Amino acid sequence: SSLLGSAMPASTSASALQEALENAGRLIDRQLQEDRMYPDLSELLMVSAPNNPTVSGMSDMDYPLQGPGLLSVPNLPEISSIRRVPLPPELVEQFGHMQCNCMMGVFPPISRAWLTIDSDIFMWNYEDGGDLAYFDGLSETILAVGLVKPKPGIFQPHVRHLLVLAT
């Protein structure tokens, strides 16, 4: 027998359980009713019914610069490669030493690309592949890299950016 059953007769415990379930059902019904009083997100966004698939390209407004009577841009350039600058050869050989993590990115404000291999970071000029610099003084794997502007008055005026490494 259960602990509840030993404390009270079976008919009392069954009716208490029944009452608790009915109360829970009423509470859920009330919450569902209150929830229905608010508009659905799809209604607010004026999205079609959830069971109907959406399509694009059927309306003139899907292509606002190409519609009839609107400004046309026939020579709109697509993303394309302008110039390829290979990784510096010194970096390519470093991939053979990688043990766990490699990330890569660019910092357009300073025209530099960066590459981390485990706990080492390499930076170079992505315009011509030159001016390779590296830092290998960390013992932990680099997990994130960022470039930030320092708070004015903290560093000397010639320091315009800070390299932030998270390990």
N, C-alpha and C positions, 0 to 999 in steps of 0.2 A: 504494500500500500504506500501511497505517496505521503509526504509530510503534510500537505494540505488536507488530505483525506483523514489523517489521524487527528487533526485538530478540530474538524467539524464533520458533521454527517455528510454522506455522499450527495443527498438531495440539496443540501444547503450550498455545498461547493459547486454543484452543477448550475444552480440558479445564479450564484454569484458570478460564475464564469460567463454564463449566458448574458447577464446584465452588463458585465464589462465589455463583452464583444459588441453588444448593441450600442453602448455608449461610444465605443471606438468607431463604429460604423456611422453613427450620427455626426461625430466630429469630422470624419473624413468627408461625408456628404456636404457639411457646412463649408468646409475649406474648398471643396470643388466648386460650390456655388459662388463663393467669394472670388475665386480665381476666374470664373467665367465672366465676371463683371468688368474685367479689364480687357482691352482689345488685344488680340493676338499680334505678335511681332510681324507676322507676314501681312496682316491687315494694315498695320502702321506703315510698313514699307511698300504697300501696294503691290505685293508679289502675288503671282497667280496661285491658285489653289495648290495645296501640298501634293496632291496626287497627279497634277498635270505637269509634264516636263516643261522647262523653260527653253526658249530659243532666242537667238540673237541674229541680227543681220536681216530681219524681215521688215524693219522699219527704217525710214529715211534718217531718223534721229540716231540710229545705231552707228551711222557714219556721218557725223554732222558736217564735215568739210567736203563731202562728196555728193550730197543730196542735190536734187534738181533746184536750180535757182540759188544755190548757196555757193560760196567760194570753193573753188576746186583747187586741189594741190596735186597736179599730175606728177610732179617731180619730187614728191616727198621722199627723202632718202630713207632707206631701211638701215638698220644697224649692220655695219659691215666692218671688216678689218681694214684699217688704213695702212698700218705698218706693223710688222711683226718684229719684236725684239726678243731674241732668245734669252733664256736664263743664263747668267754668267756661268762659264764652264766650271769654276770653282764650286759653285752651288750644286751642280749636277752630281759631282762626286760625293757630296755630303749625304745624299739620299741613301747611299750604301751603308751608312753608319746609323741610320734611324732605327730606334728600338721601339718607340711607342706612339709618338704623336707628331703630326706635321700639319701646319696651317699656313695659309698664304693670303695676302691682301695688298691693298694699295692705300697710300695717303696722298690724294691729289693736291692738297694745299702745299706740300713740299716736294711733289713730283718724285716720290719714292715708292718702291714696292718693297714688301717685307715677306720673309719666309722664316718660320720657326721649325726647327727639327729638334724635338725633345726639349732640352734646356738651353739651346743656342738660338739666337736670332740673327738674321742677316738682313741688311737693307741695301738697296742700290737704286740708282737713277733709272726709272723705267723708260725714259725717253731714249737712252742710248745703251743701257745695260752696263754702264760704267759706275765708278765711284762706289764699289762694293765695300761695305763695312760690316763688322760682326761683333757680337758680344757673347762670350762663352763663360761668364763668371757666375752663372747660377747652377745650383745643384738639383733643383726641382724642375719638372716639366712645365713649360709655359702653356697655359690654358687659354689666355686671352691677351690681346694686344690692342692698344688704343693710342690715339694722338690727341692731346688736349692743349688748350691755351692756358698758360699760367695766370693766376690772379695777379693783376697789376701791383707793382711795388714789392713783390716778394723776391723775384729774381732780378738780375741785371737786365737792362732794357734790350740787349741783343738776344736774350732768350725768348723766342716767340712761340715755341711749342715744347711740350714734354712728351716723351715716350713712356707709356704706362704698360707694364707687364704684370700679369697676374699668374701666380703659380699655384 
